[in-house]
Amino acid sequence: MSDVVIYHNPACGTSRNTLALLREKGVEPRVVEYLKTGWTEPQLKALAARAGVPLRSFLRTRGTPAEALGLTLAGVTEDQLAAAMVRDPILVERPIVEGPRGAALCRPANRALDVV
């Protein structure tokens, strides 16, 4: 099993580019299509911690109901964000790559190389 995981949305160009870049560099990651598998709150919080960013950094606002749900407001807690992201995985920005050197939201795709 690979020690690199990409949380992937095959409909996303950046996600596809990141996966292609990893493979081009000789890395065959474990691919998790998170829209199918979903998330857990501990998993999301652990990924954000490994990336060294607040969970809010993983919130996708474009093309999602994040704003309508009030998730972009300043007072929203990490617990509230995590619960919303578990309920509706489309709220998580993609792709996220986790590797031996941490985790990163890979926008742009070459950020994946920082963690593998």
Backbone as a printed PyTorch tensor [residue, N CA C, xyz], in Angstrom:
tensor([[[  0.8450,  -1.1810,   0.0000],
         [  0.0000,   0.0000,   0.0000],
         [  0.8910,   1.2440,   0.0000]],

        [[  0.5090,   2.2210,  -0.7690],
         [  1.2790,   3.4530,  -0.8970],
         [  1.2140,   4.2730,   0.3880]],

        [[  2.3060,   4.9620,   0.6840],
         [  2.3050,   5.8710,   1.8310],
         [  1.8730,   7.2740,   1.4170]],

        [[  1.3610,   7.3960,   0.1850],
         [  0.8310,   8.6640,  -0.3200],
         [ -0.6410,   8.4500,  -0.6610]],

        [[ -1.4580,   9.3760,  -0.2060],
         [ -2.9030,   9.3150,  -0.4550],
         [ -3.3180,  10.6190,  -1.1110]],

        [[ -4.1210,  10.5220,  -2.1590],
         [ -4.7290,  11.7130,  -2.7550],
         [ -6.2370,  11.6060,  -2.5400]],

        [[ -6.7860,  12.6400,  -1.9110],
         [ -8.2340,  12.7560,  -1.7520],
         [ -8.6970,  13.4900,  -2.9960]],

        [[ -9.3440,  12.7510,  -3.8680],
         [ -9.4780,  13.0780,  -5.2830],
         [-10.9270,  13.2150,  -5.7000]],

        [[-11.1540,  14.1790,  -6.5970],
         [-12.4320,  14.3200,  -7.2800],
         [-12.1230,  14.2390,  -8.7720]],

        [[-12.4640,  13.1400,  -9.4240],
         [-12.1130,  12.9740, -10.8310],
         [-12.7550,  14.0070, -11.7580]],

        [[-13.7720,  14.7250, -11.2950],
         [-14.4010,  15.7560, -12.1190],
         [-13.6400,  17.0820, -12.0650]],

        [[-12.6280,  17.1700, -11.2080],
         [-11.8710,  18.4100, -11.0110],
         [-10.5590,  18.3560, -11.7870]],

        [[-10.3350,  19.3490, -12.6250],
         [ -9.1170,  19.4110, -13.4270],
         [ -7.8590,  19.4770, -12.5770]],

        [[ -7.8720,  20.2610, -11.5080],
         [ -6.6950,  20.3570, -10.6500],
         [ -6.4180,  19.0250,  -9.9680]],

        [[ -7.4600,  18.3380,  -9.5780],
         [ -7.2950,  17.0300,  -8.9530],
         [ -6.7070,  16.0310,  -9.9510]],

        [[ -7.2160,  16.0350, -11.1670],
         [ -6.6740,  15.1350, -12.2040],
         [ -5.2160,  15.4810, -12.5030]],

        [[ -4.9050,  16.7760, -12.5790],
         [ -3.5250,  17.2020, -12.8470],
         [ -2.5810,  16.7910, -11.7230]],

        [[ -3.0470,  16.8880, -10.4940],
         [ -2.2210,  16.4970,  -9.3500],
         [ -1.9420,  15.0030,  -9.3740]],

        [[ -2.9530,  14.2130,  -9.6520],
         [ -2.7690,  12.7680,  -9.7500],
         [ -1.7920,  12.4260, -10.8700]],

        [[ -1.9340,  13.0890, -12.0080],
         [ -1.0180,  12.8480, -13.1360],
         [  0.4090,  13.2500, -12.7730]],

        [[  0.5840,  14.3620, -12.0750],
         [  1.9080,  14.8110, -11.6690],
         [  2.5680,  13.7980, -10.7380]],

        [[  1.8170,  13.3000,  -9.7640],
         [  2.3700,  12.2950,  -8.8520],
         [  2.8360,  11.0690,  -9.6330]],

        [[  2.0000,  10.6030, -10.5290],
         [  2.3580,   9.4120, -11.3200],
         [  3.5510,   9.6890, -12.2220]],

        [[  3.6180,  10.8840, -12.7730],
         [  4.7450,  11.2850, -13.6160],
         [  6.0630,  11.2520, -12.8300]],

        [[  5.9660,  11.5360, -11.5320],
         [  7.1390,  11.5450, -10.6520],
         [  7.4150,  10.1640, -10.0540]],

        [[  6.6680,   9.1520, -10.5050],
         [  6.9050,   7.7880, -10.0390],
         [  6.2030,   7.4270,  -8.7460]],

        [[  5.2520,   8.2470,  -8.3400],
         [  4.4970,   7.9850,  -7.1170],
         [  3.1210,   7.4580,  -7.5060]],

        [[  2.7890,   6.2720,  -7.0300],
         [  1.4510,   5.7200,  -7.2730],
         [  0.6700,   5.8270,  -5.9640]],

        [[ -0.1250,   6.8870,  -5.8320],
         [ -0.8380,   7.0960,  -4.5670],
         [ -2.0610,   6.1960,  -4.4460]],

        [[ -2.4960,   6.0470,  -3.2150],
         [ -3.8060,   5.4420,  -2.9770],
         [ -4.8100,   6.5590,  -3.2670]],

        [[ -5.7590,   6.2950,  -4.1370],
         [ -6.7330,   7.2970,  -4.5670],
         [ -8.0280,   7.1050,  -3.7780]],

        [[ -8.4290,   8.1580,  -3.0870],
         [ -9.6760,   8.1370,  -2.3260],
         [-10.6160,   9.1480,  -2.9600]],

        [[-11.6780,   8.6580,  -3.5520],
         [-12.7010,   9.5370,  -4.1170],
         [-13.6400,   9.9350,  -2.9790]],

        [[-13.2890,  11.0300,  -2.3220],
         [-13.9480,  11.4200,  -1.0810],
         [-15.4260,  11.7580,  -1.2530]],

        [[-15.8610,  12.0960,  -2.4670],
         [-17.2890,  12.3460,  -2.6570],
         [-18.0810,  11.0460,  -2.5250]],

        [[-17.4290,   9.9120,  -2.7750],
         [-18.0720,   8.6010,  -2.6280],
         [-17.8900,   8.0570,  -1.2130]],

        [[-16.6670,   8.1830,  -0.6700],
         [-16.3740,   7.5730,   0.6240],
         [-16.7590,   8.4470,   1.8000]],

        [[-16.7980,   9.7610,   1.5860],
         [-17.1060,  10.6840,   2.6670],
         [-15.9100,  10.9090,   3.5750]],

        [[-16.1500,  11.6460,   4.6390],
         [-15.1260,  12.0200,   5.6050],
         [-15.6190,  11.7150,   7.0040]],

        [[-14.6870,  11.7050,   7.9510],
         [-15.0350,  11.7260,   9.3650],
         [-14.4550,  13.0150,   9.9340]],

        [[-15.0300,  13.4900,  11.0130],
         [-14.5100,  14.7100,  11.6300],
         [-13.0620,  14.5400,  12.0800]],

        [[-12.7150,  13.4200,  12.7620],
         [-11.3120,  13.2610,  13.1650],
         [-10.3560,  13.2320,  11.9670]],

        [[-10.7800,  12.6250,  10.8840],
         [ -9.9440,  12.5530,   9.6790],
         [ -9.6780,  13.9500,   9.1220]],

        [[-10.7090,  14.7650,   8.9960],
         [-10.5380,  16.1200,   8.4720],
         [ -9.6500,  16.9700,   9.3720]],

        [[ -9.8880,  16.8800,  10.6750],
         [ -9.0890,  17.6620,  11.6150],
         [ -7.6300,  17.2130,  11.6050]],

        [[ -7.4020,  15.9180,  11.4910],
         [ -6.0310,  15.4020,  11.4460],
         [ -5.3160,  15.8530,  10.1720]],

        [[ -6.0170,  15.8450,   9.0430],
         [ -5.4150,  16.3170,   7.7880],
         [ -5.0320,  17.7930,   7.8810]],

        [[ -5.9160,  18.5960,   8.4290],
         [ -5.6170,  20.0200,   8.5820],
         [ -4.4190,  20.2160,   9.5150]],

        [[ -4.3750,  19.4420,  10.5900],
         [ -3.2490,  19.5440,  11.5200],
         [ -1.9420,  19.1480,  10.8350]],

        [[ -1.9650,  18.0610,  10.0630],
         [ -0.7570,  17.6380,   9.3420],
         [ -0.3310,  18.6720,   8.3170]],

        [[ -1.2950,  19.3840,   7.7480],
         [ -0.9910,  20.4350,   6.7710],
         [ -0.5580,  21.7250,   7.4620]],

        [[ -0.8060,  21.8180,   8.7680],
         [ -0.4380,  23.0110,   9.5050],
         [ -1.3230,  24.2070,   9.2110]],

        [[ -2.5830,  23.9200,   8.8910],
         [ -3.5290,  24.9900,   8.5500],
         [ -4.8250,  24.7910,   9.3360]],

        [[ -5.5910,  25.8670,   9.5090],
         [ -6.9120,  25.6820,  10.1110],
         [ -7.8220,  24.9330,   9.1350]],

        [[ -8.7770,  24.2250,   9.6700],
         [ -9.7090,  23.4700,   8.8290],
         [-10.4030,  24.3820,   7.8170]],

        [[-10.6150,  25.6330,   8.1810],
         [-11.2460,  26.6040,   7.2740],
         [-10.5040,  26.6710,   5.9360]],

        [[ -9.1990,  26.3930,   5.9320],
         [ -8.4100,  26.4140,   4.6910],
         [ -8.8680,  25.3480,   3.7030]],

        [[ -9.5370,  24.3180,   4.1920],
         [-10.0240,  23.2370,   3.3440],
         [-11.4640,  23.4680,   2.8730]],

        [[-12.0790,  24.5800,   3.2650],
         [-13.4670,  24.8510,   2.8910],
         [-13.5440,  25.3350,   1.4500]],

        [[-14.3040,  24.6150,   0.6470],
         [-14.5420,  25.0200,  -0.7390],
         [-15.8040,  25.8630,  -0.7600]],

        [[-15.6760,  27.0690,  -1.3070],
         [-16.8340,  27.9550,  -1.3740],
         [-17.4120,  28.0180,  -2.7860]],

        [[-16.5480,  27.9320,  -3.7930],
         [-17.0210,  28.0350,  -5.1770],
         [-17.8070,  26.7780,  -5.5660]],

        [[-19.0300,  26.9990,  -6.0320],
         [-19.8530,  25.8870,  -6.4910],
         [-20.4050,  25.0130,  -5.3810]],

        [[-20.4160,  25.5400,  -4.1550],
         [-20.9480,  24.7750,  -3.0180],
         [-21.9340,  25.6520,  -2.2430]],

        [[-22.6840,  25.0460,  -1.3250],
         [-23.6080,  25.8320,  -0.5000],
         [-22.9480,  26.4530,   0.7310]],

        [[-21.6200,  26.5580,   0.7670],
         [-20.9160,  27.0430,   1.9600],
         [-21.4380,  28.3950,   2.4340]],

        [[-21.5680,  29.3310,   1.5300],
         [-22.0230,  30.6670,   1.9180],
         [-23.4660,  30.6370,   2.4020]],

        [[-24.3310,  29.9410,   1.6750],
         [-25.7450,  29.8610,   2.0600],
         [-25.9150,  29.1990,   3.4310]],

        [[-25.0020,  28.2900,   3.7700],
         [-25.0520,  27.6080,   5.0660],
         [-24.4390,  28.4430,   6.1850]],

        [[-23.8930,  29.6010,   5.8380],
         [-23.2800,  30.4670,   6.8380],
         [-21.8770,  30.0510,   7.2420]],

        [[-21.2590,  29.1480,   6.4790],
         [-19.9490,  28.6190,   6.8470],
         [-18.8050,  29.5810,   6.5860]],

        [[-19.0570,  30.6390,   5.8390],
         [-18.0000,  31.6110,   5.5500],
         [-17.9630,  32.7390,   6.5870]],

        [[-18.8860,  32.7260,   7.5270],
         [-18.9240,  33.7580,   8.5650],
         [-17.7810,  33.5680,   9.5580]],

        [[-17.3320,  34.6580,  10.1330],
         [-16.1560,  34.6440,  11.0050],
         [-16.3250,  33.7790,  12.2590]],

        [[-17.5060,  33.6780,  12.8130],
         [-17.6900,  32.9670,  14.0790],
         [-17.8540,  31.4640,  13.9870]],

        [[-17.7870,  30.9070,  12.7870],
         [-17.9950,  29.4700,  12.6220],
         [-16.7950,  28.7140,  13.2020]],

        [[-17.0830,  27.7320,  14.0430],
         [-16.0160,  26.9730,  14.7000],
         [-15.5250,  25.8250,  13.8200]],

        [[-14.3560,  25.2950,  14.1810],
         [-13.8180,  24.1340,  13.4640],
         [-14.7710,  22.9490,  13.5920]],

        [[-15.3920,  22.7820,  14.7500],
         [-16.3430,  21.6860,  14.9300],
         [-17.5300,  21.8360,  13.9880]],

        [[-18.0320,  23.0670,  13.8380],
         [-19.1540,  23.3090,  12.9260],
         [-18.7380,  23.0530,  11.4790]],

        [[-17.5480,  23.5090,  11.1100],
         [-17.0480,  23.2590,   9.7470],
         [-16.9090,  21.7670,   9.4920]],

        [[-16.2820,  21.0700,  10.4260],
         [-16.0640,  19.6330,  10.2560],
         [-17.3960,  18.8970,  10.1130]],

        [[-18.3680,  19.2430,  10.9440],
         [-19.6800,  18.5890,  10.8690],
         [-20.3300,  18.8290,   9.5110]],

        [[-20.2370,  20.0660,   9.0090],
         [-20.8240,  20.3800,   7.6980],
         [-20.1020,  19.6240,   6.5840]],

        [[-18.7820,  19.5330,   6.6670],
         [-17.9970,  18.8380,   5.6440],
         [-18.2890,  17.3390,   5.6380]],

        [[-18.5740,  16.7820,   6.8010],
         [-18.9470,  15.3640,   6.8820],
         [-20.3230,  15.1590,   6.2530]],

        [[-21.2430,  16.0750,   6.5460],
         [-22.6000,  15.9740,   5.9720],
         [-22.5800,  16.1400,   4.4550]],

        [[-21.7450,  17.0520,   3.9500],
         [-21.7210,  17.3650,   2.5190],
         [-20.2680,  17.4610,   2.0470]],

        [[-19.6750,  16.3450,   1.6090],
         [-18.2580,  16.3100,   1.2380],
         [-17.8540,  17.2850,   0.1330]],

        [[-18.7990,  17.8060,  -0.6420],
         [-18.4650,  18.7700,  -1.6900],
         [-17.9060,  20.0640,  -1.0790]],

        [[-18.1180,  20.2580,   0.2180],
         [-17.6200,  21.4430,   0.9050],
         [-16.1080,  21.4100,   1.1320]],

        [[-15.4770,  20.2690,   0.8520],
         [-14.0350,  20.1470,   1.0470],
         [-13.3240,  20.4660,  -0.2650]],

        [[-12.3900,  21.4040,  -0.2010],
         [-11.5780,  21.7710,  -1.3670],
         [-10.7130,  20.5750,  -1.7570]],

        [[-10.3720,  20.5200,  -3.0130],
         [ -9.5750,  19.3960,  -3.5000],
         [ -8.5150,  19.8700,  -4.4600]],

        [[ -7.5420,  19.0190,  -4.6790],
         [ -7.2450,  17.7450,  -4.0130],
         [ -6.3800,  17.9870,  -2.7760]],

        [[ -6.4940,  17.0860,  -1.8330],
         [ -5.6060,  17.0730,  -0.6780],
         [ -4.7150,  15.8440,  -0.8490]],

        [[ -3.4190,  16.0450,  -0.6840],
         [ -2.4680,  14.9380,  -0.7640],
         [ -1.8100,  14.7960,   0.5970]],

        [[ -1.7400,  13.5530,   1.0640],
         [ -1.0830,  13.2290,   2.3250],
         [  0.0640,  12.2920,   2.0120]],

        [[  1.2280,  12.6290,   2.5300],
         [  2.4070,  11.8160,   2.2770],
         [  3.3170,  11.7840,   3.4940]],

        [[  4.5050,  11.2190,   3.3330],
         [  5.4270,  11.0840,   4.4560],
         [  5.8460,  12.4230,   5.0770]],

        [[  5.7820,  13.4980,   4.3030],
         [  6.2130,  14.8040,   4.8050],
         [  5.0560,  15.7300,   5.1420]],

        [[  3.8790,  15.1660,   5.3780],
         [  2.7420,  15.9860,   5.7830],
         [  1.5730,  15.8720,   4.8300]],

        [[  0.7510,  16.9090,   4.8410],
         [ -0.4320,  16.9620,   3.9870],
         [ -0.5170,  18.3670,   3.4080]],

        [[ -1.1540,  18.4700,   2.2420],
         [ -1.2940,  19.7830,   1.6050],
         [ -2.5160,  19.8070,   0.7130]],

        [[ -3.1570,  20.9650,   0.7090],
         [ -4.1630,  21.2490,  -0.3020],
         [ -3.3760,  21.6190,  -1.5480]],

        [[ -3.5460,  20.8770,  -2.5990],
         [ -2.6720,  20.9850,  -3.7740],
         [ -3.2840,  21.8480,  -4.8630]],

        [[ -3.3960,  23.1080,  -4.5500],
         [ -3.8100,  24.1370,  -5.4860],
         [ -2.7390,  25.2030,  -5.4300]],

        [[ -1.7810,  25.1910,  -6.2850],
         [ -1.6340,  24.4270,  -7.5190],
         [ -1.1230,  23.0020,  -7.2700]],

        [[ -1.2000,  22.2120,  -8.3240],
         [ -0.8840,  20.7870,  -8.2550],
         [  0.5130,  20.5050,  -7.7330]],

        [[  1.4780,  21.3360,  -8.0600],
         [  2.8620,  21.0420,  -7.6640],
         [  3.0960,  21.1070,  -6.1640]],

        [[  2.1420,  21.5870,  -5.3940],
         [  2.2650,  21.5480,  -3.9260],
         [  2.3190,  20.1110,  -3.4130]],

        [[  1.8320,  19.1660,  -4.2100],
         [  1.8900,  17.7570,  -3.8200],
         [  3.3300,  17.3010,  -3.6260]],

        [[  4.2390,  17.8770,  -4.3840],
         [  5.6340,  17.4560,  -4.3030],
         [  6.2660,  17.8340,  -2.9640]],

        [[  5.6680,  18.7650,  -2.2320],
         [  6.1830,  19.1550,  -0.9170],
         [  5.9580,  18.0890,   0.1480]],

        [[  5.0120,  17.1850,  -0.0710],
         [  4.6510,  16.2170,   0.9820],
         [  4.9870,  14.7760,   0.6350]],

        [[  5.4180,  14.5220,  -0.5890],
         [  5.7340,  13.1320,  -0.9770],
         [  7.2140,  12.8460,  -0.8560]]])
